[in-house]
Every structure is written in structure tokens, then in C-alpha cells.
Amino acid sequence: MKEFSSHIMQTVKKALSISEMLKDGVPFKWIFTYYQSFQILKDHLVNRPILQLSDTKLYTKLHYDVSIMGLCGMIEHGSDERLHLVHAVLKKITSAERNYHPIKQELIVLWYEA
């Protein structure tokens, strides 16, 4: 779990600069910083841990994490010895969501995982 949570939160950090570029009212300008962030984000998405197909007959585990930067959730399937990531969600927290109680923020993650 810690490996996946760390991986996803690193991905959120890398995606932040690109999401800033895509805000409404911000003129599109592809600069080297965005290019670097995109390359790092792409590497995070195609290198380990890589998603596997879901098998509903296997043991299922849900993980979620909330930070001031974003929300992440993961669903894993497998056995007690070996779990494989089958679904992951990450979302940047809006300014309004930053003011939510932590339990409400966790519910947002569960809603996105559903």
C-alpha cells in the first residue's frame, strides 16, 4: 500500500504544473517546465506499478489517501501474499474542497472509486 500511495502522490505532484497550465483563462503556452512535468508524468503512468485486469473472484482491498494537494484511491486484487493494482484515482483538491472536513474529503475519494 505504501508503495502505491507514494507512487500516486508523486504523480499528483508532477501533474500539478500541467493542471495549472490548463486552467480557464490561462493562455496556452508550452514551456520547458510543462514538457518536463509531462515526461515525468508519462514515466510514472507507464512504469511500475502497472494496472492489471480486475478479477472479482479474488480478494479485494481499497486504499485511499488525502493530502492538501490531492486525493488518491486504489483498488487492489489478489491474495494475502500478493496484491495487484487494478484501479487508481487521483484528483487535485479544489479550493472549496480544501475547507472540507477530512472525513468529507475521504468520502470524495470513495465516490470517485465507485
C-alpha positions in Angstrom: 0.0 0.0 0.0 2.7 2.5 1.0 4.4 1.9 -2.4 1.2 2.7 -4.3 0.2 5.7 -2.2 3.7 7.2 -2.5 3.6 6.5 -6.3 0.3 8.2 -6.7 1.1 11.2 -4.6 4.3 11.7 -6.6 2.2 11.5 -9.8 -0.2 14.2 -8.3 2.8 16.5 -7.6 4.0 16.1 -11.2 0.6 16.7 -12.7 0.1 20.0 -10.7 2.1 22.2 -13.0 0.3 20.8 -16.1 -3.1 21.3 -14.5 -2.1 25.0 -13.8 -1.5 25.4 -17.5 -4.9 24.1 -18.3 -6.9 26.4 -16.1 -9.7 28.6 -17.7 -8.4 32.0 -18.8 -4.8 31.0 -18.8 -3.3 31.3 -22.3 -1.8 28.1 -23.6 2.0 28.2 -23.5 4.0 25.0 -23.8 7.2 25.8 -21.9 10.1 23.5 -20.9 8.8 23.1 -17.3 5.5 21.7 -18.7 7.4 19.4 -21.0 9.5 18.1 -18.1 6.4 17.6 -16.0 4.7 15.8 -18.9 7.6 13.4 -19.4 7.9 12.6 -15.7 4.1 12.1 -15.5 4.2 9.8 -18.6 7.0 7.8 -17.0 5.0 7.4 -13.8 2.0 6.2 -15.7 3.7 3.5 -17.8 6.3 2.2 -15.3 5.7 0.0 -12.2 3.2 -0.4 -10.6 1.1 -1.0 -13.7 -2.6 -1.7 -13.6 -3.8 -5.3 -14.0 -7.2 -6.6 -15.1 -9.8 -7.0 -12.4 -10.9 -10.4 -11.2 -13.9 -10.2 -8.9 -13.2 -13.7 -7.6 -10.0 -12.5 -5.9 -9.6 -10.8 -2.5 -10.3 -7.0 -2.9 -8.7 -4.2 -0.9 -9.5 -0.5 -1.1 -6.9 2.2 -0.1 -7.3 5.9 -0.1 -5.3 8.9 1.0 -6.0 12.6 1.3 -3.4 15.4 1.4 -3.6 19.2 0.9 -2.6 18.7 -2.7 -4.9 15.9 -3.8 -6.9 12.8 -3.2 -6.0 9.3 -4.3 -7.7 6.0 -4.1 -6.6 2.5 -5.2 -8.3 -0.9 -5.6 -6.1 -4.0 -5.4 -7.0 -7.6 -6.1 -5.1 -10.8 -5.3 -4.1 -13.0 -2.4 -2.9 -12.0 1.0 0.7 -12.6 -0.2 0.5 -10.6 -3.4 -1.9 -7.8 -4.3 -2.0 -6.1 -7.8 -3.3 -2.7 -8.6 -6.4 -2.8 -10.7 -7.8 0.8 -10.4 -6.4 4.1 -9.3 -7.9 7.6 -9.0 -6.2 10.8 -8.3 -7.8 14.2 -8.1 -6.4 17.7 -7.3 -8.3 19.3 -4.4 -10.2 22.4 -5.3 -10.0 25.5 -3.1 -13.5 24.7 -1.8 -12.6 21.0 -1.0 -9.6 22.2 0.9 -12.0 23.6 3.5 -13.9 20.3 3.9 -13.6 18.2 7.0 -11.1 15.3 6.4 -13.9 12.7 6.6 -15.8 14.6 3.8 -12.6 14.6 1.7 -12.3 10.8 2.2 -15.9 10.4 1.1 -15.0 12.2 -2.1 -12.3 9.6 -2.8 -14.8 6.8 -2.2 -17.3 8.4 -4.5 -14.6 8.6 -7.3 -13.6 5.0 -6.7 -17.2 3.8 -7.1 
